Amino acid sequence: MQEEAVGILEVYGVVTAFMAADAGCKAGRVWLEPFDKNKPANAEQLPVPLLVTVKFRGTVSDVEAAMAAATSVAESMTGIFQKHIIPRPTSDTEKMLKINCFDKN
């Protein structure tokens, strides 16, 4: 089985996350892990008080294409907090990719 890379893009706000995810999925042959959210302590000082993490999966080259497209869209909207590509996530990292807070009350 071929290992899948992961691209992690943390953006400001849910709408920006959806737009970035859409652009990324159109740019590369990738699929998405569940979004995650975070309201940091300094939320009132941010452009939007909620950080949303978009996680792309696929080959390294497809994830790179997806991240480039998603980054461009997010930067044209509310912006990016941080981004990373992990070419070969460990099994422990794989477990962490499934965690999300959207289902929590």
C-alpha positions in Angstrom: 0.0 0.0 0.0 1.3 3.4 -0.9 1.8 5.8 2.0 -0.3 9.0 1.9 1.1 12.4 2.7 -0.9 14.9 4.7 -1.2 18.6 4.2 -2.4 20.6 7.2 -3.7 24.1 6.6 -5.0 26.2 9.5 -7.1 29.1 8.4 -9.3 31.8 10.0 -12.9 30.8 9.9 -15.2 28.1 8.5 -16.0 29.8 5.2 -12.4 30.2 4.4 -11.8 26.6 5.3 -14.5 25.4 2.9 -13.3 27.6 0.1 -9.7 26.4 0.6 -10.7 22.8 0.8 -12.7 23.1 -2.4 -9.8 24.7 -4.2 -7.4 22.1 -2.9 -9.6 19.2 -3.9 -9.9 20.6 -7.4 -6.1 21.1 -7.8 -4.9 17.7 -6.8 -6.1 14.1 -6.4 -6.7 14.4 -2.7 -9.3 13.6 -0.1 -10.1 15.3 3.2 -9.8 14.2 6.8 -12.4 15.8 9.1 -11.9 19.5 9.7 -10.9 20.6 13.2 -11.4 23.8 15.1 -9.7 25.8 17.7 -10.6 29.0 19.5 -7.2 30.3 20.9 -6.9 32.4 24.0 -6.2 35.5 21.9 -9.2 34.9 19.6 -10.5 38.5 19.9 -7.2 39.7 18.4 -7.5 37.5 15.3 -9.1 38.4 12.0 -11.8 35.8 12.7 -12.0 34.3 16.3 -12.0 30.7 15.1 -9.1 28.7 13.6 -10.2 25.8 11.3 -7.8 23.1 10.2 -8.1 21.5 6.7 -6.3 18.2 6.2 -5.6 17.0 2.7 -4.5 13.4 2.0 -2.9 11.9 -1.1 0.5 11.5 -2.8 3.1 14.1 -1.9 2.8 15.8 -5.3 -1.0 15.9 -5.1 -0.9 17.3 -1.6 1.6 19.9 -2.6 -0.7 21.0 -5.5 -3.8 21.0 -3.2 -1.9 23.0 -0.5 -0.7 25.6 -3.0 -4.3 26.2 -4.3 -5.8 26.2 -0.9 -3.2 28.6 0.4 -3.8 31.0 -2.4 -7.6 31.0 -1.8 -7.2 31.3 2.0 -4.7 34.2 1.7 -7.2 36.1 -0.6 -9.8 35.7 2.1 -9.2 35.9 5.9 -5.6 34.4 5.8 -3.6 31.5 7.1 -2.4 30.9 10.6 0.0 28.0 9.7 0.6 25.2 7.2 2.7 22.0 7.0 3.1 19.0 4.8 4.1 15.6 6.3 5.3 13.3 3.5 5.0 10.0 5.6 3.1 10.4 8.8 3.8 7.9 11.6 1.1 5.6 12.8 0.6 7.8 15.9 0.2 10.9 13.7 -2.3 9.0 11.6 -4.4 8.5 14.8 -4.3 12.2 15.6 -5.6 13.1 12.1 -8.9 11.6 12.9 -9.5 13.8 16.0 -11.9 16.8 15.5 -13.8 19.1 17.8 -16.8 19.8 15.5 -18.7 16.9 17.0 -18.1 18.1 20.6 -20.6 20.2 22.5 
